[in-house]
Amino acid sequence: MRVAGVIREGKSVTYDMKPEPDDPSAATTSEVADAIIAKLK
């Protein structure tokens, strides 16, 4: 559920998971990976 938790939070998700694709707060794939790794610790 760690990946789902990151997605559910909505903070560290890529542009394709945002309601608006041009959302400037979209994360890079590396940032998403870092958020998932942080949940694993």
PyMOL commands that set and color helices and strands:
alter all, ss='L'
color gray80, all
select helices_A, chain A and resi 2-9+15-17+29-40
alter helices_A, ss='H'
color red, helices_A
deselect
rebuild
show_as cartoon
